[in-house]
């Protein structure tokens, strides 16, 4: 999953390791949509960031060298890096987990999540021209609702996170993602998938495994193994409100 070096023509205050570089959109921008629309121009390693105080929103452009059916498994790497980055800035005793496939939970409450995009019409056996991993995390609640009205959702500020920590979170994500790409280069998908599966929000008496196709296998006592396909799961971004363009409350 190469992060090819390109001419650096973007500047931002984020302290990112090579070969990452950041481009910042105004508050009304959409990082994921912009990255997907302009991926060929932006190049691999570009981190598109939206300058909002209530959301940590970004999209990372990648240039895969494997067929889509294999390359899309990098989604697990993006989610793993995002959880590790969030855990690094979390207050003590806060649990960070994933609800399949890409919803982020803090102490059981959804705060956002990750998604993956690729060029429309790309066949499973074709190498996509680009992939985009996008992430969005609610840092401050802007609903204006009384506390307790939406007990199943939360925001980082409500969970005791530093409200000024969005930059640290994004910087941490890029550094953890470098670890992910090392696993990818070394053909260690089993290591990557095991790390992701360990971060899944676990149900009672359930165990999780990601197979070579990227599908989730759920095992429960005295029940057949349940398979959830990655391809179909990525088609629906369950944590995103399509009307507002921000995480659901």
Residue pairs with C-beta under 8 A, 6 or more apart in sequence:
1 62
1 63
1 64
1 65
1 66
1 71
1 74
1 77
1 131
1 181
1 184
1 185
2 44
2 63
2 64
2 65
3 19
3 20
3 44
3 45
3 62
3 63
3 181
4 19
4 43
4 44
4 45
4 63
5 18
5 19
5 45
6 43
6 44
6 45
8 21
10 21
10 22
10 23
10 46
12 21
12 22
12 23
12 24
12 49
13 167
14 22
14 47
14 49
14 167
14 170
14 171
15 171
16 22
16 47
16 171
16 174
17 174
17 175
17 178
19 44
19 45
20 45
20 46
20 47
20 60
20 174
21 45
21 46
21 47
22 46
22 47
22 48
22 49
23 42
23 46
23 47
23 48
23 49
24 48
24 49
24 50
24 51
25 31
25 34
25 48
25 49
25 50
25 51
26 50
26 51
27 50
27 51
27 52
29 50
30 50
30 245
31 48
31 49
31 50
31 57
31 58
31 59
31 134
31 136
32 48
32 59
32 115
32 117
32 132
32 134
32 136
34 48
34 59
35 42
35 46
35 48
35 59
35 60
35 61
35 117
35 132
35 134
36 59
36 117
36 130
36 132
39 61
39 129
39 130
39 132
40 129
40 130
42 48
42 61
43 61
43 63
44 61
44 62
44 63
44 130
45 60
45 61
46 60
46 61
47 58
47 59
47 60
47 61
47 170
47 174
48 58
48 59
48 60
48 61
49 57
49 58
49 170
50 57
50 58
53 139
53 140
53 163
53 166
54 138
54 139
54 140
54 141
54 142
54 155
55 112
55 136
55 137
55 138
55 139
55 246
55 247
56 112
56 135
56 136
56 137
56 139
56 156
56 166
56 169
56 170
57 135
57 136
57 137
58 134
58 135
58 136
58 170
58 173
59 132
59 133
59 134
59 135
60 78
60 132
60 133
60 134
60 174
60 177
61 130
61 131
61 132
62 74
62 130
62 131
62 132
62 133
63 129
63 130
63 131
64 71
64 74
64 127
64 128
64 130
64 131
65 71
65 127
66 127
67 124
67 125
67 126
67 127
68 118
68 122
68 123
68 124
68 125
68 126
68 127
68 128
69 124
69 125
69 213
71 118
71 127
71 128
71 131
72 116
72 118
72 131
72 214
72 230
72 231
72 234
73 189
73 192
73 193
73 214
73 230
74 116
74 131
74 133
74 180
74 184
75 101
75 102
75 114
75 116
75 133
75 214
75 230
75 234
76 192
76 193
76 195
76 196
76 210
76 214
77 177
77 180
77 181
77 183
77 184
77 192
77 196
78 114
78 116
78 133
78 135
78 177
78 180
79 98
79 101
79 102
79 114
79 196
79 199
80 176
80 180
80 192
80 195
80 196
80 199
81 173
81 176
81 177
81 179
81 180
82 104
82 114
82 135
82 173
82 176
83 96
83 97
83 98
83 104
83 199
84 172
84 176
85 169
85 170
85 172
85 173
85 175
85 176
86 96
86 104
86 106
86 137
86 169
87 96
88 172
89 161
89 162
89 165
89 168
89 169
89 172
90 96
90 106
90 159
90 161
91 159
91 160
91 161
94 106
94 107
94 159
94 160
95 105
95 106
95 107
95 108
96 104
96 105
96 106
96 199
97 104
97 105
97 108
97 199
97 200
97 201
98 104
98 105
98 196
98 199
98 200
98 201
99 105
99 110
99 200
99 201
100 200
100 216
100 228
100 233
101 216
101 228
101 230
101 233
101 234
102 113
102 114
102 115
102 234
102 237
102 238
102 239
103 110
103 112
103 113
103 238
103 239
104 110
104 111
104 112
104 113
104 114
104 137
104 239
105 111
105 201
106 154
106 156
106 159
107 154
107 159
108 201
109 151
109 152
109 153
109 154
109 159
110 152
110 153
110 154
110 239
110 247
110 248
111 137
111 138
111 153
111 154
111 155
111 156
111 159
111 247
112 135
112 136
112 137
112 138
112 239
112 247
113 135
113 136
113 237
113 238
113 239
113 240
113 247
114 133
114 134
114 135
115 133
115 134
115 135
115 234
115 237
115 240
116 131
116 132
116 133
116 134
116 234
117 131
117 132
117 134
118 128
118 130
118 131
118 132
119 128
119 129
119 130
122 128
122 129
135 173
136 240
136 246
136 247
137 156
137 169
137 247
138 153
138 154
138 155
138 156
138 246
138 247
139 155
139 156
139 157
139 161
139 163
139 166
140 155
140 156
140 157
140 163
141 154
141 155
141 157
141 158
141 249
143 149
143 150
143 249
145 249
150 249
153 247
153 248
153 249
156 163
156 165
157 163
162 168
180 192
183 189
183 191
183 192
184 192
189 212
193 209
193 210
193 214
194 210
196 210
197 208
197 209
197 210
197 216
200 208
202 208
203 218
203 220
205 220
205 221
206 218
206 219
206 220
207 218
207 219
207 220
208 216
208 217
208 218
208 219
209 216
209 217
209 219
210 216
210 217
211 217
213 229
213 230
214 230
214 231
215 227
215 228
215 229
215 230
216 227
216 228
216 230
216 233
217 225
217 226
217 227
218 225
218 226
218 227
218 228
219 225
219 226
220 226
239 247
239 248
240 246
240 247
240 248
241 247
241 248
241 249
